[in-house]
Amino acid sequence: MLIFILALCNLGLLKGAPAIDLIFLPEAVADGQWWRLFSWPLVHVSLYHLLLDGSAFLLLYRGLDQPRGARRLFYLAATGLGSLLLPLAVSTEIYRIGLCGLSGIAHGLLGITALELLAGQPRRSTLHRGGALLLVGLTAKCLLEMITGEVLFAGLHFGTVGTPLVATHAGGLLGGLVGHGLPAALKGLRSDTMNA
């Protein structure tokens, strides 16, 4: 289903034209085009951008430990919200060029994957250490991008990815960390309230 939706939102790329009516543009949303609040991650500026973002997203989403659909959708909402809210708060570019693509959400899902490795593997196991290294490396990447204003390894792309907003990567990661921790925190709070 996700692949079908991605393909549908990017049909115009076959003719070299992204679906600009679906890109998040703050001014357009303020004018009543509310669907842009939900459609922006599905739109890409080139077939290369779609392949890059889409494959990373689909692999990470499929690899989540959570079998329940509701928790997976919650993760998508949390990473998507973080990917949108941080750029709105700290980037002037989003007001000029808008936002599209799944890279921020993919960063958030990668952060969740790291947390799942940390929580689900025995301490000192290779996978537990891998989860820790992944989380530290991803956090360092996002911080470096925020400090420099440049996407790490941007020069290695084989095609156009538009003008990436680095805050969407950090926002996706923050959303993923909060989204992963929030259910456990609420469960603990509910347990404390019942025991009091």
N, C-alpha and C positions, 0 to 999 in steps of 0.2 A: 504494500500500500504506500509506504514512504517513497519508494522508488517511482511509483506512478505519479504521485503528487509532485515530486521534484521534476520529473520529465515534463509534466503538463505545464508547470510554471516557467519552464525554460525552453519551450518549443520555439520561441522566437530566435533563439541562438542559432538554429539551423540556417537562418537567413541573416545572422550577424546582428540581431537586434534584441537586446535584453528587454524584459518586461518592466519598463520604467514605471508603469502604473502600479506596481506592487512594491517598489523600493520604499523604505522608510524615509520620508521627508517630513520633518517637524511641521513645516508650514502647511503642507497638504493634509496632515492629520488634523491640525488645528482648524482647517477649512471643512472638516467633516469626512475626510477619506479615512475612516477608522480601520478599514481592513488592512491598511499598511502596518498597523501595530502587530499583526500576526503573519503577514505574507513576506516581510523583508528577508527572513533567513532563507526562504526558498528560492529567491531570485539570485542569479549570478550574471557577471558581466561578459563571460566568455565560456566556451565549452571547456577550456582548460581549467578555469576557475571552478566550474561545476564538477568536473572530474576530481580535482584536488580536494575541495571542500566536501563534496558528496561522498566520496569513497571513505575519507577519514571519519566523517560523521556516521555513516552506515556501519562501518566496522566497530567503532566505539559503542554505538547504541546497541548493536547486536551482542557485543561482548559484556554488557553489564551483567552483574550477578543477580540483580533483582528480576525474578521471573514475573512478578505482578505488573500488569499493565498500568495500574494507577500510579505506582511508585515511579515507573519509567516516565510516564507523562509528567509527573511532578518534577522529575529531574530535568526534562526538556523545558518546562515552564521556568524553573529556577535559573538554568543556564541561559535561556533566552532573555529573561528579564534582566539578569546581570549584564549580558552582552549589549543590551540596549540602554540601560540606565546609567552605567558608568560613562559611556561616550557622551550621553546627554549632559552629564554633570561636568565633564572635564574637557571635552573636545569642541572646538569651534567648527571643525571640518564637517561634522555631522549636519550642521545647519546649512552648510554650503553645498555639499555633495550628496548627503544622505547616507544610508547604510543598507547593505545587502550582503548575503552570504552566510554560510554556516560555520565559519572558522572560529568565531567566539564560542558558539555552542560546543563545537568539537573540543576546544580547550577546556571547557567546563566538564565535558564527559571524560576527558583524559584525567582531569583532577579527581573525578569520582572513581575512575578505574584505579588510580593510585591509592585512594582511601580504601577501596574494597580489598586491594592486595594487603594493605596494612592491617585491616581488621580481620580478614579471613584466613591469613596464613600464620603458621607458628613463628614466633619471634626467632630471629637469627636464621630463618630459612632463606634460601636464595630469592624466592618470590617476595617475601616480606621486605628484604633489603632492596629488591628491585622497585617495590612500591614506594619506599622512602626516597630512593634516588630519583625516581620519576617525579615525585611531588616536589622535591627540592629543585630539580632541574627545570621543571615547568614554571615554578614560582619565580626562579631566577630569570628565566626567559621573559616572562611577562613584566617583571620589574625593569629589566634592561630595556625592553621596548618602550615602556612608559617614560623612562628617564631620557632615552635618546630620541624618542618620537619616530623611530624606524623599526620596521619589522625585521626580526633576525632572519638572516639568510634570504632576504628579499631579492638579492642579485642572482640567486640560483633558479628562479622561476623560468620555465620554458615558454611561458605565454603570459597574457595579461590577467591580472587579478584585480584590476582597477586601482583605486587608491585605498589601501587597507587602513582602517582606523585601529591603531594599536590598543586603544582603550577597550575595544570590544573583546580582545583576547583576555585581558586582565579581568574585565567584567564577567566574562563567561566562567573563568576560573573561580572568581569570588562567588558567583551564583552557584556553581557546582559544589563548592565547599560548604556553603550555607545549606544548600538543598540536601546534601548528604547528611549533615549533622542535625538539621532541624527535626526530623521525625524522632530521632533518638532523644533529643533534648525535650521534646514535647511528651514523649513516653515517660521519661524520668520525672518531669514536672507533674504529670498526671498521677504517677505512682506515689510521689511525695505527698500530693494533696490527699490521696486516698488513705495514706498511712497516718496522716496528721489527725 
